[in-house]
Amino acid sequence: VSVVGPLPHTVSKSYTARYLVGVIPPGEHTPVHTHAGPEAWYLLAGSECIETPEGIIVAHAGDKAVVKEALPMMLSSVGTETRKAFALILHDSAQPWTMVMKGDGWKPSGRCPR
């Protein structure tokens, strides 16, 4: 049992909760993306590094993390074990739950370990 949060949100918005199980093999990463609300997760196995314009978050099995609404991010599975996590994206109901960034948006600087 673990507590992940608090989840920063705007009280005047209507939100939808999307629950995910994320599995990423070592050395792989997500595309740069954003969410229309906060994302929170609990790492079950492996290690990860999330790079955002505000810096990096490194988490290992048993750790938890939160990324605030609309913050561009790229999540990488680091180390030798497959990254497995439970996640919650609490997104603005009027928006898509995830948006892949393309073109002139923020680009990671490569600060995450490999």
N, CA, C and O atoms as CSV, one atom per row, in Angstrom:
chain,resi,resn,atom,element,x,y,z
A,1,VAL,N,N,0.853,-1.169,0.000
A,1,VAL,CA,C,0.000,0.000,0.000
A,1,VAL,C,C,0.897,1.228,0.000
A,1,VAL,O,O,1.888,1.294,0.727
A,2,SER,N,N,0.529,2.204,-0.832
A,2,SER,CA,C,1.311,3.435,-0.915
A,2,SER,C,C,0.381,4.603,-1.206
A,2,SER,O,O,-0.685,4.427,-1.796
A,3,VAL,N,N,0.785,5.781,-0.795
A,3,VAL,CA,C,0.055,7.004,-1.111
A,3,VAL,C,C,0.871,7.759,-2.144
A,3,VAL,O,O,2.062,8.001,-1.946
A,4,VAL,N,N,0.236,8.133,-3.247
A,4,VAL,CA,C,0.887,8.906,-4.294
A,4,VAL,C,C,0.109,10.203,-4.422
A,4,VAL,O,O,-1.094,10.182,-4.681
A,5,GLY,N,N,0.783,11.328,-4.245
A,5,GLY,CA,C,0.079,12.599,-4.351
A,5,GLY,C,C,0.658,13.571,-3.362
A,5,GLY,O,O,1.699,13.288,-2.770
A,6,PRO,N,N,0.032,14.696,-3.160
A,6,PRO,CA,C,-1.270,15.091,-3.712
A,6,PRO,C,C,-1.173,15.408,-5.205
A,6,PRO,O,O,-0.090,15.660,-5.734
A,7,LEU,N,N,-2.321,15.389,-5.865
A,7,LEU,CA,C,-2.387,15.708,-7.284
A,7,LEU,C,C,-2.837,17.151,-7.449
A,7,LEU,O,O,-3.986,17.476,-7.148
A,8,PRO,N,N,-1.949,18.024,-7.924
A,8,PRO,CA,C,-2.341,19.424,-8.119
A,8,PRO,C,C,-3.366,19.521,-9.249
A,8,PRO,O,O,-3.147,18.990,-10.337
A,9,HIS,N,N,-4.479,20.198,-8.988
A,9,HIS,CA,C,-5.520,20.330,-10.007
A,9,HIS,C,C,-6.303,21.622,-9.793
A,9,HIS,O,O,-6.197,22.262,-8.747
A,10,THR,N,N,-7.090,21.992,-10.799
A,10,THR,CA,C,-7.907,23.199,-10.748
A,10,THR,C,C,-9.318,22.788,-10.346
A,10,THR,O,O,-9.954,21.996,-11.041
A,11,VAL,N,N,-9.803,23.313,-9.247
A,11,VAL,CA,C,-11.097,22.905,-8.702
A,11,VAL,C,C,-12.243,23.152,-9.676
A,11,VAL,O,O,-13.210,22.391,-9.672
A,12,SER,N,N,-12.169,24.183,-10.507
A,12,SER,CA,C,-13.272,24.539,-11.403
A,12,SER,C,C,-13.374,23.649,-12.649
A,12,SER,O,O,-14.333,23.783,-13.410
A,13,LYS,N,N,-12.409,22.743,-12.877
A,13,LYS,CA,C,-12.437,21.860,-14.043
A,13,LYS,C,C,-13.109,20.536,-13.696
A,13,LYS,O,O,-13.150,20.123,-12.537
A,14,SER,N,N,-13.632,19.886,-14.726
A,14,SER,CA,C,-14.164,18.538,-14.597
A,14,SER,C,C,-13.076,17.581,-15.089
A,14,SER,O,O,-12.514,17.780,-16.166
A,15,TYR,N,N,-12.781,16.550,-14.306
A,15,TYR,CA,C,-11.694,15.635,-14.640
A,15,TYR,C,C,-12.193,14.217,-14.887
A,15,TYR,O,O,-13.231,13.804,-14.369
A,16,THR,N,N,-11.434,13.489,-15.686
A,16,THR,CA,C,-11.640,12.067,-15.920
A,16,THR,C,C,-10.370,11.353,-15.482
A,16,THR,O,O,-9.262,11.810,-15.764
A,17,ALA,N,N,-10.536,10.228,-14.791
A,17,ALA,CA,C,-9.375,9.445,-14.354
A,17,ALA,C,C,-9.099,8.335,-15.365
A,17,ALA,O,O,-9.996,7.579,-15.736
A,18,ARG,N,N,-7.857,8.252,-15.797
A,18,ARG,CA,C,-7.428,7.160,-16.685
A,18,ARG,C,C,-6.346,6.392,-15.930
A,18,ARG,O,O,-5.326,6.961,-15.543
A,19,TYR,N,N,-6.576,5.110,-15.728
A,19,TYR,CA,C,-5.632,4.249,-15.025
A,19,TYR,C,C,-4.876,3.413,-16.043
A,19,TYR,O,O,-5.465,2.920,-17.005
A,20,LEU,N,N,-3.576,3.249,-15.838
A,20,LEU,CA,C,-2.722,2.536,-16.780
A,20,LEU,C,C,-1.767,1.604,-16.055
A,20,LEU,O,O,-1.419,1.824,-14.895
A,21,VAL,N,N,-1.353,0.566,-16.757
A,21,VAL,CA,C,-0.202,-0.231,-16.359
A,21,VAL,C,C,0.834,0.039,-17.440
A,21,VAL,O,O,0.583,-0.226,-18.616
A,22,GLY,N,N,1.987,0.558,-17.062
A,22,GLY,CA,C,3.028,0.895,-18.028
A,22,GLY,C,C,4.188,-0.075,-17.951
A,22,GLY,O,O,4.748,-0.301,-16.878
A,23,VAL,N,N,4.548,-0.645,-19.085
A,23,VAL,CA,C,5.682,-1.576,-19.170
A,23,VAL,C,C,6.608,-1.060,-20.263
A,23,VAL,O,O,6.205,-0.941,-21.420
A,24,ILE,N,N,7.857,-0.752,-19.893
A,24,ILE,CA,C,8.831,-0.223,-20.854
A,24,ILE,C,C,10.140,-0.997,-20.688
A,24,ILE,O,O,10.719,-0.996,-19.602
A,25,PRO,N,N,10.612,-1.654,-21.744
A,25,PRO,CA,C,11.874,-2.395,-21.661
A,25,PRO,C,C,13.061,-1.450,-21.409
A,25,PRO,O,O,12.985,-0.263,-21.726
A,26,PRO,N,N,14.148,-1.972,-20.843
A,26,PRO,CA,C,15.337,-1.154,-20.601
A,26,PRO,C,C,15.818,-0.469,-21.886
A,26,PRO,O,O,15.837,-1.075,-22.957
A,27,GLY,N,N,16.201,0.792,-21.759
A,27,GLY,CA,C,16.732,1.550,-22.885
A,27,GLY,C,C,15.685,2.203,-23.769
A,27,GLY,O,O,16.038,2.988,-24.650
A,28,GLU,N,N,14.396,1.901,-23.562
A,28,GLU,CA,C,13.323,2.494,-24.368
A,28,GLU,C,C,12.764,3.731,-23.670
A,28,GLU,O,O,12.973,3.930,-22.473
A,29,HIS,N,N,12.046,4.563,-24.438
A,29,HIS,CA,C,11.441,5.766,-23.862
A,29,HIS,C,C,10.142,6.100,-24.584
A,29,HIS,O,O,9.878,5.626,-25.689
A,30,THR,N,N,9.351,6.924,-23.933
A,30,THR,CA,C,8.108,7.407,-24.533
A,30,THR,C,C,8.430,8.564,-25.463
A,30,THR,O,O,9.519,9.134,-25.382
A,31,PRO,N,N,7.497,8.925,-26.351
A,31,PRO,CA,C,7.674,10.182,-27.077
A,31,PRO,C,C,7.486,11.347,-26.098
A,31,PRO,O,O,6.922,11.168,-25.018
A,32,VAL,N,N,7.949,12.512,-26.468
A,32,VAL,CA,C,7.689,13.708,-25.662
A,32,VAL,C,C,6.184,13.958,-25.728
A,32,VAL,O,O,5.593,13.992,-26.808
A,33,HIS,N,N,5.577,14.131,-24.558
A,33,HIS,CA,C,4.131,14.290,-24.499
A,33,HIS,C,C,3.725,15.129,-23.299
A,33,HIS,O,O,4.535,15.422,-22.420
A,34,THR,N,N,2.455,15.507,-23.280
A,34,THR,CA,C,1.871,16.232,-22.147
A,34,THR,C,C,0.525,15.593,-21.822
A,34,THR,O,O,-0.019,14.812,-22.602
A,35,HIS,N,N,0.006,15.945,-20.650
A,35,HIS,CA,C,-1.324,15.516,-20.247
A,35,HIS,C,C,-2.108,16.748,-19.787
A,35,HIS,O,O,-1.537,17.698,-19.253
A,36,ALA,N,N,-3.426,16.714,-20.003
A,36,ALA,CA,C,-4.307,17.819,-19.617
A,36,ALA,C,C,-4.726,17.668,-18.152
A,36,ALA,O,O,-5.894,17.846,-17.805
A,37,GLY,N,N,-3.783,17.347,-17.328
A,37,GLY,CA,C,-3.976,17.156,-15.893
A,37,GLY,C,C,-2.749,16.459,-15.343
A,37,GLY,O,O,-1.868,16.070,-16.110
A,38,PRO,N,N,-2.670,16.292,-14.024
A,38,PRO,CA,C,-1.488,15.656,-13.439
A,38,PRO,C,C,-1.432,14.158,-13.730
A,38,PRO,O,O,-2.457,13.501,-13.914
A,39,GLU,N,N,-0.198,13.637,-13.765
A,39,GLU,CA,C,0.019,12.198,-13.880
A,39,GLU,C,C,0.766,11.753,-12.631
A,39,GLU,O,O,1.732,12.391,-12.211
A,40,ALA,N,N,0.309,10.653,-12.044
A,40,ALA,CA,C,0.966,10.091,-10.862
A,40,ALA,C,C,1.160,8.605,-11.078
A,40,ALA,O,O,0.334,7.956,-11.720
A,41,TRP,N,N,2.253,8.057,-10.545
A,41,TRP,CA,C,2.478,6.630,-10.697
A,41,TRP,C,C,3.300,6.075,-9.552
A,41,TRP,O,O,3.980,6.792,-8.818
A,42,TYR,N,N,3.198,4.744,-9.439
A,42,TYR,CA,C,3.940,3.962,-8.463
A,42,TYR,C,C,4.730,2.925,-9.245
A,42,TYR,O,O,4.158,2.167,-10.029
A,43,LEU,N,N,6.039,2.888,-9.037
A,43,LEU,CA,C,6.921,1.984,-9.783
A,43,LEU,C,C,6.968,0.615,-9.102
A,43,LEU,O,O,7.375,0.494,-7.946
A,44,LEU,N,N,6.548,-0.402,-9.837
A,44,LEU,CA,C,6.533,-1.774,-9.329
A,44,LEU,C,C,7.867,-2.475,-9.520
A,44,LEU,O,O,8.283,-3.257,-8.665
A,45,ALA,N,N,8.550,-2.202,-10.646
A,45,ALA,CA,C,9.813,-2.877,-10.971
A,45,ALA,C,C,10.640,-1.983,-11.876
A,45,ALA,O,O,10.107,-1.127,-12.582
A,46,GLY,N,N,11.951,-2.191,-11.846
A,46,GLY,CA,C,12.848,-1.435,-12.717
A,46,GLY,C,C,13.116,-0.034,-12.213
A,46,GLY,O,O,12.855,0.299,-11.057
A,47,SER,N,N,13.646,0.779,-13.117
A,47,SER,CA,C,13.977,2.178,-12.807
A,47,SER,C,C,13.576,3.038,-13.989
A,47,SER,O,O,13.523,2.573,-15.127
A,48,GLU,N,N,13.294,4.297,-13.702
A,48,GLU,CA,C,12.891,5.223,-14.748
A,48,GLU,C,C,13.503,6.591,-14.510
A,48,GLU,O,O,13.917,6.932,-13.403
A,49,CYS,N,N,13.545,7.355,-15.577
A,49,CYS,CA,C,13.959,8.749,-15.501
A,49,CYS,C,C,12.974,9.547,-16.343
A,49,CYS,O,O,12.756,9.239,-17.515
A,50,ILE,N,N,12.390,10.556,-15.751
A,50,ILE,CA,C,11.469,11.439,-16.446
A,50,ILE,C,C,12.168,12.778,-16.604
A,50,ILE,O,O,12.578,13.396,-15.621
A,51,GLU,N,N,12.301,13.220,-17.842
A,51,GLU,CA,C,12.885,14.542,-18.083
A,51,GLU,C,C,11.775,15.499,-18.466
A,51,GLU,O,O,10.934,15.187,-19.309
A,52,THR,N,N,11.777,16.671,-17.838
A,52,THR,CA,C,10.842,17.759,-18.128
A,52,THR,C,C,11.648,19.046,-18.264
A,52,THR,O,O,12.844,19.044,-17.972
A,53,PRO,N,N,11.035,20.140,-18.696
A,53,PRO,CA,C,11.760,21.408,-18.726
A,53,PRO,C,C,12.225,21.858,-17.333
A,53,PRO,O,O,13.117,22.699,-17.224
A,54,GLU,N,N,11.631,21.307,-16.275
A,54,GLU,CA,C,12.004,21.674,-14.903
A,54,GLU,C,C,13.119,20.811,-14.331
A,54,GLU,O,O,13.600,21.083,-13.231
A,55,GLY,N,N,13.545,19.764,-15.061
A,55,GLY,CA,C,14.610,18.898,-14.560
A,55,GLY,C,C,14.273,17.441,-14.770
A,55,GLY,O,O,13.470,17.097,-15.637
A,56,ILE,N,N,14.902,16.570,-13.959
A,56,ILE,CA,C,14.665,15.133,-14.086
A,56,ILE,C,C,14.146,14.578,-12.765
A,56,ILE,O,O,14.404,15.122,-11.691
A,57,ILE,N,N,13.407,13.477,-12.877
A,57,ILE,CA,C,12.950,12.706,-11.723
A,57,ILE,C,C,13.419,11.283,-11.977
A,57,ILE,O,O,13.073,10.690,-12.999
A,58,VAL,N,N,14.200,10.728,-11.059
A,58,VAL,CA,C,14.641,9.339,-11.174
A,58,VAL,C,C,13.907,8.546,-10.098
A,58,VAL,O,O,13.887,8.939,-8.931
A,59,ALA,N,N,13.302,7.425,-10.498
A,59,ALA,CA,C,12.549,6.598,-9.558
A,59,ALA,C,C,12.928,5.136,-9.761
A,59,ALA,O,O,13.286,4.711,-10.859
A,60,HIS,N,N,12.840,4.382,-8.671
A,60,HIS,CA,C,13.152,2.954,-8.674
A,60,HIS,C,C,11.960,2.197,-8.094
A,60,HIS,O,O,11.046,2.807,-7.539
A,61,ALA,N,N,11.966,0.876,-8.219
A,61,ALA,CA,C,10.871,0.057,-7.683
A,61,ALA,C,C,10.557,0.491,-6.251
A,61,ALA,O,O,11.456,0.617,-5.419
A,62,GLY,N,N,9.273,0.716,-5.974
A,62,GLY,CA,C,8.833,1.172,-4.655
A,62,GLY,C,C,8.696,2.676,-4.542
A,62,GLY,O,O,8.141,3.174,-3.563
A,63,ASP,N,N,9.198,3.417,-5.538
A,63,ASP,CA,C,9.090,4.885,-5.527
A,63,ASP,C,C,7.817,5.329,-6.228
A,63,ASP,O,O,7.190,4.563,-6.961
A,64,LYS,N,N,7.451,6.572,-5.991
A,64,LYS,CA,C,6.300,7.181,-6.652
A,64,LYS,C,C,6.695,8.541,-7.179
A,64,LYS,O,O,7.683,9.125,-6.735
A,65,ALA,N,N,5.920,9.048,-8.130
A,65,ALA,CA,C,6.235,10.348,-8.720
A,65,ALA,C,C,4.958,10.993,-9.234
A,65,ALA,O,O,3.966,10.314,-9.498
A,66,VAL,N,N,4.997,12.308,-9.371
A,66,VAL,CA,C,3.889,13.089,-9.910
A,66,VAL,C,C,4.474,14.128,-10.856
A,66,VAL,O,O,5.474,14.772,-10.535
A,67,VAL,N,N,3.853,14.294,-12.024
A,67,VAL,CA,C,4.202,15.372,-12.950
A,67,VAL,C,C,2.949,16.214,-13.127
A,67,VAL,O,O,1.864,15.686,-13.369
A,68,LYS,N,N,3.105,17.522,-13.006
A,68,LYS,CA,C,1.935,18.401,-13.050
A,68,LYS,C,C,1.376,18.563,-14.463
A,68,LYS,O,O,2.017,18.210,-15.453
A,69,GLU,N,N,0.194,19.094,-14.522
A,69,GLU,CA,C,-0.546,19.314,-15.766
A,69,GLU,C,C,0.242,20.111,-16.794
A,69,GLU,O,O,0.905,21.095,-16.464
A,70,ALA,N,N,0.160,19.671,-18.049
A,70,ALA,CA,C,0.679,20.379,-19.222
A,70,ALA,C,C,2.204,20.494,-19.272
A,70,ALA,O,O,2.734,21.213,-20.119
A,71,LEU,N,N,2.912,19.807,-18.390
A,71,LEU,CA,C,4.373,19.859,-18.391
A,71,LEU,C,C,4.898,18.827,-19.389
A,71,LEU,O,O,4.657,17.633,-19.211
A,72,PRO,N,N,5.610,19.257,-20.437
A,72,PRO,CA,C,6.160,18.289,-21.391
A,72,PRO,C,C,7.100,17.328,-20.681
A,72,PRO,O,O,7.848,17.722,-19.786
A,73,MET,N,N,7.055,16.054,-21.091
A,73,MET,CA,C,7.900,15.052,-20.446
A,73,MET,C,C,8.277,13.954,-21.418
A,73,MET,O,O,7.592,13.696,-22.408
A,74,MET,N,N,9.400,13.314,-21.097
A,74,MET,CA,C,9.794,12.086,-21.774
A,74,MET,C,C,10.229,11.117,-20.683
A,74,MET,O,O,11.100,11.441,-19.875
A,75,LEU,N,N,9.630,9.934,-20.655
A,75,LEU,CA,C,9.924,8.926,-19.649
A,75,LEU,C,C,10.819,7.865,-20.277
A,75,LEU,O,O,10.511,7.344,-21.349
A,76,SER,N,N,11.924,7.544,-19.612
A,76,SER,CA,C,12.869,6.533,-20.096
A,76,SER,C,C,13.001,5.415,-19.082
A,76,SER,O,O,13.035,5.669,-17.878
A,77,SER,N,N,13.076,4.176,-19.556
A,77,SER,CA,C,13.374,3.034,-18.699
A,77,SER,C,C,14.895,2.929,-18.630
A,77,SER,O,O,15.556,2.724,-19.649
A,78,VAL,N,N,15.442,3.070,-17.434
A,78,VAL,CA,C,16.900,3.048,-17.270
A,78,VAL,C,C,17.304,1.824,-16.447
A,78,VAL,O,O,16.492,1.268,-15.707
A,79,GLY,N,N,18.534,1.421,-16.580
A,79,GLY,CA,C,19.015,0.241,-15.871
A,79,GLY,C,C,18.835,-1.006,-16.722
A,79,GLY,O,O,18.723,-0.920,-17.945
A,80,THR,N,N,18.807,-2.167,-16.071
A,80,THR,CA,C,18.766,-3.434,-16.797
A,80,THR,C,C,17.440,-4.180,-16.661
A,80,THR,O,O,17.237,-5.193,-17.331
A,81,GLU,N,N,16.549,-3.706,-15.822
A,81,GLU,CA,C,15.274,-4.385,-15.582
A,81,GLU,C,C,14.130,-3.640,-16.274
A,81,GLU,O,O,14.150,-2.411,-16.350
A,82,THR,N,N,13.150,-4.361,-16.770
A,82,THR,CA,C,11.983,-3.748,-17.392
A,82,THR,C,C,11.235,-2.897,-16.372
A,82,THR,O,O,10.979,-3.334,-15.250
A,83,ARG,N,N,10.891,-1.690,-16.771
A,83,ARG,CA,C,10.144,-0.763,-15.919
A,83,ARG,C,C,8.664,-1.135,-15.972
A,83,ARG,O,O,8.080,-1.240,-17.050
A,84,LYS,N,N,8.058,-1.336,-14.787
A,84,LYS,CA,C,6.629,-1.637,-14.683
A,84,LYS,C,C,6.032,-0.711,-13.641
A,84,LYS,O,O,6.587,-0.547,-12.554
A,85,ALA,N,N,4.884,-0.097,-13.976
A,85,ALA,CA,C,4.273,0.856,-13.049
A,85,ALA,C,C,2.768,0.892,-13.216
A,85,ALA,O,O,2.235,0.608,-14.289
A,86,PHE,N,N,2.088,1.249,-12.126
A,86,PHE,CA,C,0.684,1.636,-12.169
A,86,PHE,C,C,0.662,3.144,-12.286
A,86,PHE,O,O,1.451,3.825,-11.631
A,87,ALA,N,N,-0.230,3.685,-13.114
A,87,ALA,CA,C,-0.286,5.137,-13.289
A,87,ALA,C,C,-1.730,5.624,-13.292
A,87,ALA,O,O,-2.655,4.882,-13.621
A,88,LEU,N,N,-1.896,6.871,-12.922
A,88,LEU,CA,C,-3.173,7.573,-12.981
A,88,LEU,C,C,-2.935,8.897,-13.686
A,88,LEU,O,O,-2.066,9.674,-13.291
A,89,ILE,N,N,-3.709,9.147,-14.728
A,89,ILE,CA,C,-3.701,10.465,-15.358
A,89,ILE,C,C,-5.068,11.061,-15.080
A,89,ILE,O,O,-6.083,10.550,-15.554
A,90,LEU,N,N,-5.097,12.135,-14.315
A,90,LEU,CA,C,-6.330,12.840,-13.967
A,90,LEU,C,C,-6.438,14.004,-14.940
A,90,LEU,O,O,-5.893,15.077,-14.683
A,91,HIS,N,N,-7.143,13.802,-16.066
A,91,HIS,CA,C,-7.098,14.804,-17.128
A,91,HIS,C,C,-8.392,15.591,-17.246
A,91,HIS,O,O,-9.467,15.103,-16.901
A,92,ASP,N,N,-8.271,16.808,-17.737
A,92,ASP,CA,C,-9.397,17.678,-18.039
A,92,ASP,C,C,-10.328,16.906,-18.977
A,92,ASP,O,O,-9.907,16.492,-20.057
A,93,SER,N,N,-11.571,16.712,-18.582
A,93,SER,CA,C,-12.520,15.919,-19.371
A,93,SER,C,C,-12.775,16.494,-20.759
A,93,SER,O,O,-13.198,15.766,-21.657
A,94,ALA,N,N,-12.526,17.781,-20.947
A,94,ALA,CA,C,-12.758,18.427,-22.247
A,94,ALA,C,C,-11.563,18.280,-23.190
A,94,ALA,O,O,-11.615,18.743,-24.329
A,95,GLN,N,N,-10.479,17.633,-22.723
A,95,GLN,CA,C,-9.247,17.504,-23.504
A,95,GLN,C,C,-8.886,16.036,-23.692
A,95,GLN,O,O,-9.340,15.185,-22.927
A,96,PRO,N,N,-8.063,15.725,-24.717
A,96,PRO,CA,C,-7.538,14.354,-24.828
A,96,PRO,C,C,-6.695,14.025,-23.599
A,96,PRO,O,O,-6.133,14.924,-22.973
A,97,TRP,N,N,-6.605,12.746,-23.252
A,97,TRP,CA,C,-5.856,12.370,-22.052
A,97,TRP,C,C,-4.353,12.501,-22.231
A,97,TRP,O,O,-3.631,12.679,-21.250
A,98,THR,N,N,-3.864,12.418,-23.470
A,98,THR,CA,C,-2.437,12.603,-23.742
A,98,THR,C,C,-2.272,13.277,-25.098
A,98,THR,O,O,-3.085,13.093,-26.004
A,99,MET,N,N,-1.209,14.059,-25.218
A,99,MET,CA,C,-0.916,14.751,-26.472
A,99,MET,C,C,0.570,14.611,-26.765
A,99,MET,O,O,1.406,15.082,-25.994
A,100,VAL,N,N,0.899,13.962,-27.880
A,100,VAL,CA,C,2.293,13.826,-28.299
A,100,VAL,C,C,2.737,15.148,-28.898
A,100,VAL,O,O,2.041,15.721,-29.736
A,101,MET,N,N,3.906,15.636,-28.465
A,101,MET,CA,C,4.425,16.911,-28.965
A,101,MET,C,C,5.250,16.666,-30.214
A,101,MET,O,O,6.074,15.752,-30.264
A,102,LYS,N,N,5.021,17.480,-31.201
A,102,LYS,CA,C,5.768,17.369,-32.458
A,102,LYS,C,C,6.261,18.753,-32.851
A,102,LYS,O,O,5.734,19.766,-32.392
A,103,GLY,N,N,7.264,18.785,-33.694
A,103,GLY,CA,C,7.705,20.056,-34.272
A,103,GLY,C,C,8.529,20.911,-33.340
A,103,GLY,O,O,9.561,20.476,-32.828
A,104,ASP,N,N,8.067,22.137,-33.120
A,104,ASP,CA,C,8.865,23.151,-32.424
A,104,ASP,C,C,8.720,23.132,-30.908
A,104,ASP,O,O,9.150,24.074,-30.243
A,105,GLY,N,N,8.126,22.085,-30.349
A,105,GLY,CA,C,7.944,22.031,-28.899
A,105,GLY,C,C,9.236,21.771,-28.153
A,105,GLY,O,O,10.313,21.737,-28.749
A,106,TRP,N,N,9.126,21.590,-26.853
A,106,TRP,CA,C,10.270,21.314,-25.989
A,106,TRP,C,C,10.930,19.997,-26.401
A,106,TRP,O,O,10.256,19.041,-26.782
A,107,LYS,N,N,12.250,19.970,-26.317
A,107,LYS,CA,C,13.017,18.761,-26.626
A,107,LYS,C,C,13.898,18.411,-25.428
A,107,LYS,O,O,14.527,19.297,-24.851
A,108,PRO,N,N,13.953,17.134,-25.045
A,108,PRO,CA,C,14.803,16.732,-23.923
A,108,PRO,C,C,16.279,17.016,-24.229
A,108,PRO,O,O,16.716,16.963,-25.378
A,109,SER,N,N,17.020,17.316,-23.177
A,109,SER,CA,C,18.446,17.626,-23.342
A,109,SER,C,C,19.328,16.395,-23.139
A,109,SER,O,O,20.544,16.473,-23.313
A,110,GLY,N,N,18.725,15.254,-22.770
A,110,GLY,CA,C,19.518,14.033,-22.570
A,110,GLY,C,C,20.112,13.911,-21.186
A,110,GLY,O,O,21.127,13.234,-21.014
A,111,ARG,N,N,19.512,14.544,-20.192
A,111,ARG,CA,C,20.041,14.514,-18.819
A,111,ARG,C,C,19.801,13.189,-18.101
A,111,ARG,O,O,20.432,12.924,-17.078
A,112,CYS,N,N,18.903,12.355,-18.617
A,112,CYS,CA,C,18.641,11.060,-17.967
A,112,CYS,C,C,19.768,10.094,-18.229
A,112,CYS,O,O,20.329,10.073,-19.325
A,113,PRO,N,N,20.115,9.278,-17.216
A,113,PRO,CA,C,21.149,8.254,-17.438
A,113,PRO,C,C,20.649,7.204,-18.409
A,113,PRO,O,O,19.442,7.064,-18.609
A,114,ARG,N,N,21.542,6.485,-18.999
A,114,ARG,CA,C,21.154,5.421,-19.963
A,114,ARG,C,C,21.319,4.067,-19.337
A,114,ARG,O,O,21.048,3.052,-19.979
